Amino acid sequence: MQLNDPITVLNGIGEKTAALYHKLNIYTIHDLITHYPRDYEEWRDIVNIGELKANQVHAIRAMVISAPQTIHIRKNMSVTTVRVKDNSGACDITYFNMPYIKNSLQPGKQCIFRGRVVLKNNRMTMDQPKIVSPHEFAQNVHRLAPVYPATKGLTIAAITKAMHAAINNLSFDEDYIPESMRKAYGLTDFKSAMMGIHFPENRDAMIASRKRLVFEEFLFFIVSVLILKDMTAQEINDAPMMRIDACADFIKRLPYELTGAQKKVWAEIEHDMCSTHLMNRLVQGDVGSGKTIVAVLAIFMCIMNHHQAAFMAPTEVLAKQHYDSVAELAQQYGLPFKPVLLTGSLTAREKRRTKESIALGTCNVIIGTQALIQDDVDFYDLRLVITDEQHRFGVKQREALAQKGIQPHILVMSATPIPRTLALILYGDLDISVMDELPANRLPIKNCVVNTDYRKKAYEFIANEVAKGRQAYVICPMVEPNDEMMGDQPVLENVIEYTEKLKKALPDTVRIEFLHGQMNPKAKNYIMEEYAAHHIDVLVSTTVIEVGINVPNATVMLVENAERFGLAQLHQLRGRVGRGKEQSYCIFITTSSQNDTMERLQVLNKSNDGFFISSEDMRLRGPGDLFGIRQSGQFQFQLGDIYQDAGILQEAQKCALELYSSYIRNGKNPAAEHLSFWRHYEENISSGVDFINI
C-alpha cells in the first residue's frame, strides 16, 4: 500500500463511505494517517457507584435491579432507563433511541458499564454507556484510545479501524529524516511515530511520537523559508522608486494623526521601496493598530511611480472589504487609484474583463484572493505585492504572486502578534516591523471569564445588545456533536446544536445563523456577507471567523469552552469585536475550575495587548497541554503549535540551518545523499504547509 493510494483501497471503504471521509479532507492513505487524534481517551479502573463523579467517564461493575422501561418522548426519540446497583449504591442507566437494549439488560444480570456520568434531579445517571466484556476491559484498561475529528455518519470507531488497516499495510522501508539527524535531536523513526501517535502504549510513547512529527513539520517549513530567503536576499532593485511629496500631503489631510508606530513603519517601508534592494517586510500589529492605512500609503507610492500594486487576502469577504476601503479612500481624497476586485465568485465574463484590464494596465490596484495567482492572470507592471494575514498563506503561494511581477517589493501583514523569538524563525526571510501602539480614540474591550452558571446572564446580555441594534458572535470548538465519548474532558459545545439551543433561549426576533469550516466556500461567503450586511444578528461559528470578517457593528464575543483554545487564538477571536465606536465586550465561558486554566484565561481578562498575551501564552503552555488546548490556528501545521512547541521549533531551526548550510550552500546534491528526506520535502506530503520547490 502506498501513501498516495486512494482510501478506497482499504476494505470496507466504498464510494459512499469515501464521500464521508472527503468531508474531513481525507482522500488518500497519506491524508488518513495524518488525520491525527484531537484527544485521547484513557480507560481507567472500575470504580464503585458510590465513587461516581458527575461530568466524568467511569466504568462500573453492577447488577441490573429493575426491568428496563422505554418511553417514547416524540417521533424518532425514545429513552430507555434501567436501574443498577453494587455494594456501594445504585444509579440509573439511560439509553437514547435504543429500545432493543432491554434484551441485554434483564434483572439479575451483572455487566460492566462504561460511560459519562451526569447529575439529573440529584441522581447519578450514566448516559449511553457501552456494555463492555471483561476481556475487552482488560485489554483496554490504562491504555490511550485515539479520539479523532469525525463527522456525521462516520464514527470514531470506524476511523480507528481504517487507521489500523492503513498503518499495518503500509511499507515503512525508508525514513524521511536521516538516522544521524534523528539521533542528534532525540527523534523516533517514522514508523514508530505513526504507531505511537495513533495507538500509543502509554503517554510517554505518545509524547515521543508527537515530538518527531511536530519536528518534521517545523523542519520542512523552516527549510522552505531559508530557501526563499536566499532567493530574495540577493535581489537588486534595478529601478528604485522616487519619494513622493503627495504621500506626505495625503497623511496631513487625514482626519487623525498617525501613531508613532505607524509613522515609524511607514518610514521603514518608504526607505525599502526607494533603496537598491527589494523590500521583503512583515508588518506585524494588533487588530486596530492601523496596518491598512500604511498599506494604502505603500500602494499610493507605487501608483505615483507609475506601477501596479496587488493586494491578496485569504477570504473573499476580506478581499471585498479591502477593495471597498481602498475605493472609498481614493474617492474621498482624490487618489489616482483604479482598483479592481478579482475573486473566485465572479462570473466568467467578469473574470475575463478583469483579467484583461490587469494585463493591459488600465487598472493599477488589484485586490483579490488566491485567484490572483492563477496561471491565466498576467500583470502589466506589478511592482508591489501585499498579502494580508500572512500565516493563512503558504510560502509557495506568496512566491507565486511575487513571480507575477518584475522584481516586486513584498509587504506582508499580520494581525497575529507573536513573540519576537518565534517571529524571527517563522518569518526568517522577512524584515520585521512591529506596530505596538493603538490609536488613542479606540475603546478597550471589556472582558470577563466565567463558568457555565453565567450562561443565562450572557444570553440576556446578548439579547439586550441586539435590541440596541448591535450584533454578536458565539464561538464553539466543534462543528457537530460526536456520538462517542471524549475521555474525561467535559462535553464540548458544537455549532449545530448550539445554534438550535440559542434560538430557543433568545427572542424570536433575533436572527441567528451558523458558520463552520466544513461548509463549501460559496455558503461560507454568503453567511459572512449576510452578517456583514446586518441581515444576521448572532453568528454561531467555529474559529473560521478568526480571520476574514470586519463588522464594526458587532459588540459581543462569547466563547464557549474557552479552556480548549490557546490565549493567542482567543485574542484573535476577540479582535472580531471592538472595531466600531461602541463599547465592546468579550465573555469567555469555561467548564474548567483548575487553577492553571483560570490563570491562563485571566491573562485575557487583564490585558488587550496581543504581544503581551502571546508571550504569556508561550510561557504558560507546556507538554501537559498537548491535546487539552486547541491549536493556535497560526501557520497551518497539523500537529505543531508555535507556543506549546516553541522548544521543538527552536531545535528544528537549528537542524534546518545545519542541514541547509551543509548541503545547499556547499553545492552538494541533497537528493543524492539523503534521497528519502528530500523526496519527501519535494512531494509536499509532510504537513499540509505549502512549500516551494528546490
Phi, psi and omega in degrees: 000135182251155182300326183273002177294146176292155183293345179291352176287345179279138178299136178091355178248099175264192183296322181294314179291323179301325179298327177290320176297325180298330177297336178261014182061035177250111181241327184240172176298323176298317177301322183292309186288344174260013170272084191282155176299144174267350181192174174227146178251121181259121177282118182255171184299155175296138179242163174283151179303325179294348180259002183298142177237137182295148177067022174232158177268128180227161171241134179230152171249113189217162180254137176289127183242000177217152178291137180300139178242127180249128178242132176266108184284314178201181179302132179066022177216116177228153179233125177250126183236141177216149180253138180230161179212160167226194184292344184260348182160193182225158176207167178267149173242130184235135175235140179254131178055038177226059183299334181290346183296339182297336178293338181261359187232060178277146180308137181095346181280137178256132183222161167262120178251138178226120182186181181276137181261133177232157179258115180236118180053043178064020177236136177290129180228136176258117184270127172050047182287155173274137174271116190249136176285153178305322180294314180296321181294317180297327180289329189255344184300137180071007177259158178264120178259131183292142174243108186265150166302128184233184178214163184301128180095349180231106186276164176298324179298320180293319179295319179299317179297316179295324180295317177303312183297318182295311184292324180290336183257354179281146174270129179245051185289331183230155181249145182285338179244126182303152183300323181298321178290322180297318180294319183296327185247013175063045183252142175281166179284167188296317181297313179297323179295318180293317177296318185286334179278327182268321184224065185290142175291326180201179183295322180298320179294321179295317181295318179295320180293317180296320179302315180301314185288324176292316177305316181297316178301311181295319183300311182293323178297313184293321177299320179295324177293320179297319179296315179297322179298316178296325181292327186262336186297328184267002184285121179268137177275102183287343183224074179303144179281158178267140173296140186243121179298332182298333178294315179295322178296319179298317179300319180294331183278347180296147183284007179215160178268136177299145176290165178302322180294319179297317179297317181296315182293319179298321178298321179293318180294315181300317179298316180301312186291339180259001183270179181271002176242145182290142178286134169222088191230139173257130171254111184251119182204155181293163174302130178087005182278352174095036179290326186298317183292329176292320177296321178297322178297319178296319177297316180302315180296319179297315181295318180293341174266012172069040176236174175261152175232142178239142183230111183252128180244157186283341180227157179296321181297315180293321177299317180295321179294320176296319179300312181299319181295314180295317180296321180294316178297319180299317181290318184294323186248008178065037180282146185281044181272139172236080188277150171225157180243128179234111179224168183291339184275355177295152175291163181302321180293317179296319178298316182299314181296318181295316180295324177296317181293327177293315182291326182276346180082014178284348171241150183237352175233113184248117183244136181184189178262206178293354173302337180295336185259012176294152185301327185271012175261112179245133180261150179283313182200070184279119181234357177219126179240123178241129174241134181259145183053065187308322186292350177275351178247143174281165177303320183298320181292318179297318180294323180298321178290320179299326181287353176284343183247180176255102182050058180283151170285144182245125176232119179244143184236145177214133175266024183246087180295129174228155181305144185301325180300323179280322181299322180296333177279309187287330178248041187299340181267003186237150166281144187246127171248139184241129172256100184247031183219131179259151176304145186296332185272007183275125180284127177291145180287138175269132187239154169210144177246119187223167175266183187292344178296339183275354189302317181300315178296324178297318178297318179297320179296316178299316180300321179294319179295320178296321178298333177278359181096008180269177179231164184218155171247146169231126183252130175241148182282344183235157180280311184215165182290150171257137181285349187250166185288158182238039180069210184271003178288148176298157178298133182268140178289144179235151187300316186297306182289325182296323179301315179294320179298320181291324178297328178282329185277330183261160180302152182299338182285345181280122182272118186237133176222168179239162181212137175205165188290343180276354176287153179289155185306321181296317180294319179297314180298320180299312181297316181294323177293320178296321179292316179298327180276004181061038170266357175230135181268318182232125180250116176267122191213162165276192182286009178300338180272003181306323179227139167109016175213130182236104182234093181301338182281348180281125185239354181231132172237118176247125181245117176275151181051048185301334181293347182274359183243155173285156181300318182297321180289322176298322177295321177298317178297318179300332180292353176286340176249174181079021183262354181247196183275340184277156176297136179243160187222148175229126182245117178258114179260127181238146176262001183257141176247009181293143185298318183292326177294314181294325177298317179298309186292331179294339175301319178291327180292330186265339189218144172250011182273109184299323181291319176295316181296318181295324177293320177293324178300315180294322182290321188271345180273145181208183182304332180292348182263016190312316181232003180281341182239135179295153180298155187292339181087352180269141180052099198290064174282148181282323179245320188292143175231123190294339179272303182297326184253030182302323179295318178294322179300317181292323176295318180296325178295317179300315180296316181298318179296318179296313182296313183295316180296318185292319188257311185288307188286341177268008175075013179279163178262103183298329181295331181282325186267327178225068189305311186295322180301310186282333174296316178300317180299312185289331182275357175058042180250019185278308191212002183087353174279137181287137178240154171272156180278149177260000000 
